[in-house]
Amino acid sequence: MSRIALIQLVNSLSKSEKRHFKLSTKKQAGSKEYLDLFDLVEQENYLDITGLENEFKAKHPESSFDNTVRYLIKVLSDCLIQAKVKDDPEFSVLQGLMRVNILRERSLDKESFKELKKIKVVAEKSENIFMLPLINRYELNFLADLNFNGLCEKKLVEMQMKAKEIIKTMRNTHEHYSLYELLKFRMINSGKILSEEDKKNLNDLILGEMGLVTGRIKNNFDSKKIHLLFHSFFFTDIGDFKSALKTFYELNRLFEQNPSKWSNPPLDYLSSLDGILDSLRTIKSYPEMPFYMDKMMSLSNERYPDYFRTIIDLNLIIYQLAIFSGTGKFEEAVKFIHENNVMLTKVQMLTDYEKQCELFFYLALCFFGVKEFTKSQKYINNVVLIGKINYQSVIYKASRLLNMIIHYESKNYEYLDYEIRSYKRLFQNKGKLLQTEKVLFKMLQTNSAKVNEVTAAKLKPLLNGIENNKFEIQLQKYFDFTIWIRNKIEKSNSKLSFKKTTV
C-alpha cells in the first residue's frame, strides 16, 4: 500500500475501532514506533505525506518510515478483520473455514466437522450463495474421508443434489451480476443513452436478463437484489426515470424486509436510497426527498466506520443543496454552505470523484444563483480541472456547461468561443450532442447580455421540444438550462427561477 493509503485508512476509523486497536496493541511487547506513527496521523490530520515523514523521523531517526508505514497498515488491517468477524457473517464464515482447515491438519476431525456445521448454519442464514458450494464440498469430502460412517446412500444422494442446486443458483446469480456489470461498463465508457437508436444497443442485455429471470432456480435475496439493480440502472440510463423510481422503491422494500442480509456497513442499502433520491431529483419531486434523506441519515450511527458515515454526510449535503437550488432558494443554500463548512472540508477527502464533482457543482451553482461569480468559478474549476472523473459522466458535462454560463454572465466572451470549440471536439467524437447543448451554444455565441429578436425566434421552438424529451432530462437534473435560456430571451433581470419539468 502507498503512504497516502495509511492516512486514508486511519482517517476512516471510527472511535470504537481506534479504541479496539489501542487495546489490542497493549498486549504486544517491544518497541512500538508504529503507535507513534498512528498517533501522528490521527492527531495532526496530515494532508502532506512529507510533513508526516519529517515528524516521524524527528521522533525515531533510526527507524525506516516506509517499513513502519507497511507494518502499521498490516496491524490495522488485522485488527479491523478481527473486529468484523463478530458482526459480518461473511468474515465469520471465512475465518471459520480457516479454523476447519487447521483442526483438520491436526487430525481433530470431530472438532473440525463440528466447526464446519456451525459455519454452514451461518452461511445458510445469510444466504451466502458463493460460500455455500465450498462448504458443501468440504462436508462431502469429510464424509468420504470418514468412509461415510453411519450415512445411507439415500442421504448421500440427497446431499449431493442439494449441493448441485446451490451451484446452479450460484451460476444464475453470477450470470445476473455479469449482465449488470456489462450494463455499467457500457454506460461508463459509452455515456448515457441519447436516442432510441442508442437504446437498441442494450437489447442483448435485456433479453439475457429476461432469460435468467424466466429460468431462475431460487428467489434468494442476492438474486432479487441484482435483478432490481439491473432494471433500476437500465431505466435510469434510457431516461425512463419514473420506472427507475418504482424499481428503486421495490429495492428499498427488499432491504427493509431483510435487515439481516445487509452488508456491514450497508453500502448496498445506501446505494438503493441514493438511487431513489437521484430519481426524485431528476423528476424534480423535491417535497418527497426529505423522507428518504431521513432514512439515509438513520444509517449514520457509531456501529459503522467513519468513512461510511462521511459518505452519508456527503450524500445528504448534495441532496440538500439540490433541493435549495432546484427550488430557487439560493440565499438559504449559501447560508447552509457556511454553516456546514467544516463538514464540506471533510467530505472533499473522499475518493469518490463523481460525488465530489456533484458537491463542487452545487457549491458553484448556489453561489452563481446569488451572483457571486468569482466564488462560483472557484468551485466549478475543481470539476473542470480535476482530471480524474470520467468525461462521459453527466455531471462533468453539466459542469462544463455551467462553467460557460458563468463566463457568459461575467462577460468573458473571448473565452467562450474557445471553450465551446473544446467541448464540441471532446463530445462530438464520442457521439452526437443533445439538443440542450446545441441551443445553449447558440445562446452563448450571441456574445451579448441581451438576445436579439431573430435569435429568440429561432431558439423558442427548439426549447419547447427539449422540455418533454426524456433523453434531455438526464442533463437537466442538475440545472435547468432551458429556464436560464428562457430568462435571457425574455430579458429577465430577476434572479434565477426554476419550474417543475414534466417527465
N, C-alpha and C positions, 0 to 999 in steps of 0.2 A: 504493500500500500504506500501511497505517497505521503509526504509530510502534511499536506493540506488535509488528507483523509483523517489524520489524527484530530485536528481541530474540529472538523465536522462531526466526528464520532463523539468526542467529549461534549460538544455543544448540543448533541441530540439526546443526551442522557436526562432522564427525569430525576427528581430529588431522591426517590426511593432507590433508583438504580445506582446513583452516586453513593448513597449510604451503604447499599449492599456491597459495592466494590470496595469501599474503605474497610468494612468489617472483614471481608474475605482476605484482604492483603495483610491484616494484622496477624494472621496465622503464619505468615511466611517469615523466615529468618533471613539475616544477611542484609547487605546494602540494598537500599530501595531508591535509587536515583529516579526510577520511573515514576514514583509517587510525587517527587518534587516537580517532575515534568507535568504530571497530571494537574497538580495544584496551580502551576503557572498558566496552563491553558484555561483552566476553569476560572481563575480569579481575574486574569488580565484581559480575557476575551480578545486574543490576538487575531488580527486580520493579516498581518505581515509575518511570514514564517521566519524572516531574518531576525526580527526583533526577538522572537521566541528563542531561536537558537543562541543568540548572544546572551540572553538572560540565563539560559540553562548552562552555557559554558562558564559564566561567571561563578555559578554555584558548584559546578563539577568540571573543572578544567581538564581532568584526566579521563573523563568518560566520553564515549562516542555518542554524539547526538543521534545519528541515524540508527544505530543499534538500539538505543533507548526508545526511540520512536517505534521501531518494529516490535520490541518486547512489550511496550505499553499497549499497543494495538492488540497483540496476542492475548495479554492478560485480560484486557477489557472485553474482548470478543468471547473468551472462555467464560467470563463472569456473566455476560448477557445470555449466553446459551444456557447456563445453569439456571438462571432466573426464569427463562422462558419455558423450561421443561415443566415447571409447575402449572403453568397457565395455558400452554399451547399443546393441543393433542398431537399435532404433527411432530413437534420436538420430543414429546414424551414417547411416541412410538419409535422414533429414530434412536433415541437413547436406549429404549427397551431392547431393540434389535441388537445393539452393540453388547448389551448385557447378556442376551441369549447366546451370542457367539462366544463370549468369554467363558461363561459357565459350561458351554458345550465342549470347548477346548480342554477344560479341566475334568472332563468326564462326569460332570454333575448333571446327568441327563434329566433326572426328575425335576431338579430346580430350574433347569433351562426350559423344559417343556411347560412348567407352571408359569414362568415369566412370559413365554410365547402366548399362552392362553389369555393372560392378563392384557397384553398389548393388542391382541386380536379384538377383545371387547371394546377397547378404546377406539381402534380403527373403524370398527363397525358402527359404533355410536356416532362418530364424527363423519361417517361416510367418506373415509379417505380412500377413494377408488383407485388411487395409484399405489398405495402401500399394501392394500389387501391381497393382491395377487402374490406379492413377495412373501407375505405372512403365511398364506395358504401353502405355498411351495415349501417353506420351512417346515410347516406342520406335516405335510405328506412325506418329506424327507426323514423327519424324526420317526414317523411310524414305520417307514421302510427299514431304517437302521435298527429299529427295535423288533424287527420281524413281525410287524403288525400284531403285536401281543394283545389278545383279547378283542380284536377287531374282526367283525364278519365282513364278507365280500360285499354284501348289500350296502353296508355303512360306508365302506371304502369307495364304491362307485358313486354313492350319493355325495360324498365329499369332493370327489373329482369333478362331478357335474356342476356342483356349486361353484368350484374354483373356475371352471370353464365359463360359466355365466358371468362371473365377475370380470374375467378377462375380456369378454365380449362388450360388457358395459364400459370398461376402461378404453377399449378401442373406439367405441362410439363417441365417448367423451373426448378422446384425443382428436378424432376427426372433426368434431364440432369446434374445438379450440383451433384447429388448423384453418378452418374456414374463417373464423373470427380474426385470426392473425393475418390472413391474406387480405381481408377487408380493410383492416387497419393499415397494412403495408401499402395498399393501393391508394388509400386516402392521403397518407403521409407523403408518398412520392409522386402522386399524380394530381393532388389537390382535390378540392371539393367538386361535386358534380355540377356542371353549369348548363346542361341541356338534357333533353330526352335521349339524345344520341349517346351522350356520356353514360346515362343510366343503363343502357343496354349492355355496357361493358361489365356490369355486375350480375348479369343473368346467370352465368355459370355458378356463381357463389350461392345465389338464391335457390337455384334448382338443387344444388348439392345439399344445402341446409334442409330443404323440404324433404329430400330423400332420407336424411338422417332422422328427422322428426318422425317420419312415417314408420321407419324401421327401428325406432328406439327400443332398447332392451328393457330399461327400467328408468322410471322418472325419479332419479335421485336429485338431491339439492344441487349438485355441481352441474348436471346436465340441464336442469331447468334454468339455472343462473346463466350459463353460457348461451343458451337459446335466446333468452330475453336480452342479454347484452348484444348479441349479434343483430337482432332486429332493431334495438334502440339505436345502435350506431348506423345501421343501414338506413333507417328512416331519417335520421339526422343528416346523413350525407346526401340523400336525394332531395332534401328540402321539405319533407313531409313532417313538420315539427309537431303537429297535433298527434299523429300516430306515434311518433317517438315519445311524446309525453305520456301517452296511455301505456306504452310498453314500460317506461321508467316507473310509472305508478305501480304496475304489476310486479316489477322487480323489487321495488321498495317493500311491497306487501310480503314478498317471498322472504326477504331478510328479516322483517319484523316478526314473522311467524316462526323463524328458525334462528333465534339468538345463539343457540349452542353451536351453530355451524359457522359463526363469524370467525374470521381470522383474528389474530391478536398482534397488532391493533387491527381494527376492522376497516382496512383500506378499501375492500370491495364495496362495503356498505356506504362508505364515504363517497366513492365514485358514483354510486347509484343516486345519492342525494345531489351530488354535483350535476349529474345529468338532468335531473328534474329541474333544478334551478336554472341551468343553462337553457333548457327548452322554454321555461316560463319567461326568461329574459328575452329570448328570441321572438316570442309572440307578444311580448310587451304586457304580460299579465302580472304587473308589479305587485298588486294587492295580495296575490297568492304566495309570493316569495317568502315573506317573514315566517310563515308557518313551517316551511321546510328548512329555513335558516335556523329556527329554534331546534329542530330535530338534529341538525348538524352540530349545533352548539352543545347538545346533550352528550355527544360523543367525546367532548373535551373534558376528561377527568384524569386524576392522578394515576389511575391504573395504567395509562398508556404513556409511552415515552414523549419527551418534549417535541421531537421532530414531527410527530403525528399531530400534536396539538397546535403546533405552529402552522402546519398545512391547513388545519381547520380555520385558524385565525386569518390566514391569507385568503381563503375562500370567502369567509364572512365579510371581510373588508371589501373584496372585489364586488360582491353582490350588493352590499350596502351602497357603494359608490355607483353601481349600475342603476339602482333604484333612484338615487338622488338625481343623477344625470338624465335618466330616462324620463323623469317627471319634471325636469327643468328646475330643480331645487339646488342650484349651483352654490348659492351662499351657504346653505346648510351643509353641502358637501365639503366646502373649503373649511368650515368650522370643524366638521368631523375629522378631516385630514389633520388639522392642527392638534386636536385632542388625542389622536392616535399616532402621533409622530414617532414615539419610541417603538411601538409595535411595527410600524412601517419599516423601520430600520432593521428589525429582527427578521421579518419575512423576506426581505431582499437577499438574505443569506442562503435561501433555499436554492436548490439546483434545478427546480422545475422551471425552465426558462420560458415556456409558454405562459405559465401562470404569472411569472414575474412580468412578462410583457403586458399581460392583461392589466396588472396593477399599475404599471407605468402609464399605460394608455389612459386609464380612468383618471389618474392623477393629472395628466396633461389635459384631458377633456374638461375636467372640473375647473381648472384654472383658466382654460380657454373660455368657458362659459361665463366667468366673471371678468373677461377681457384682460387677464394678466398673461399676456402673450409670452413674455420672457420666461416666466416660470413654466408655462405650458411647453415651450420649446425645449427647456432643460429636461423635462421628464420624457418627452417623446423621443428625444435623441438617444435615451437609454435603450429604446426599442430599435430604432432605425440603425443605430451603430453597434448594437450588441454583438452581432456576428455569430451567434450560437443557435438561433431559432431557425426552424425550417421555413424557407422562403415561401413555400406553398400554403402555410397556415393562414387562416383568415385574419387573425389578429395582426400578423405582420402587414398584410395588405391594408387593413383598416388604419394601421399606424402610419404607413407611408402616405395614405390619402389625407389623414388628419394633419400630418406634417406639412403637406402642400397648402391646406386651408389656412394653417397658422401663418405661413409665409405670405399667402394672399392677403390676409387681414393686416399683416404687418407691412404690406406694400412692397415686399421683396420680389418684384415681378421678374427680374432678370434670372433669379434662381429658379423660379417656377418652370421656365422653358427647359432648363437642364434636367430638373427633377422629373418632369413628365416624360421626356425622352428616355431617361434612365429606367423609369417604371415600365414603359412600353417594351423596351428591349428585354427586360427581365421576364415579363409575364406573357408577352405575345409569343415568345419562343416556346413557352410551356402550355399554350392553349389560348383560346380567344378570350378577350376581355368581357366583363359583364357590362350591361347597358349602363348601370350606375357609374362605372368608371369612365365610360365614354362621355356621358353627359357632364360629369364633373370636370373632365378635362376641357370640354368646350367652354364651360363656365369660367374656369380658371384662366384660360388663354385669352379672355377679353382684356386682361391686364388693366382693369379699371374697377373702382369701388362701386360703380353703377353699371347695370346691364342695359344695353340699348334695346329698343322695341323689336328690332329684327331678330336679334339673338334670343330674346324672350319668347317670341312667337315660335321659334324653332325648338326651344327646349321644353315648353309646356306639354305638348302631346307626348314627348318622349318620357317625361316624368310620370304621366298618367299610366303609361304601360309598365313602369317599373314597380309601382306600389303593390300590385297584386301578383307579381311574379315570384313564385316560391324559390327560384334559384337566386334571385336578387336579395332575398331576406337574410340569407346567411351572412352577408357583409354588413347589412344594416342593423344587425342585432347589437352592435357596439355603438353605432352612431347613425342616426337617420340623416344620411347625406341629402336625401330629396327635400327634407324640410329646410335644411340650410340653403339649398339652391333656390327653393321657392321664396324664402325670405329675401334673398338677394334680388330675385326677379321682381318682387313686389316693392323693392327699395325700402325694406323694413329696417328701422334703426333701433328697434327694441331688442332686448336680449334674446338669446336662443329659446325657442319653444319647441315642444315635441307633441306629437299626436300618436294615438294608437294605430299601428299598421294592421290592416286586415290580412290574415293569412289564408 
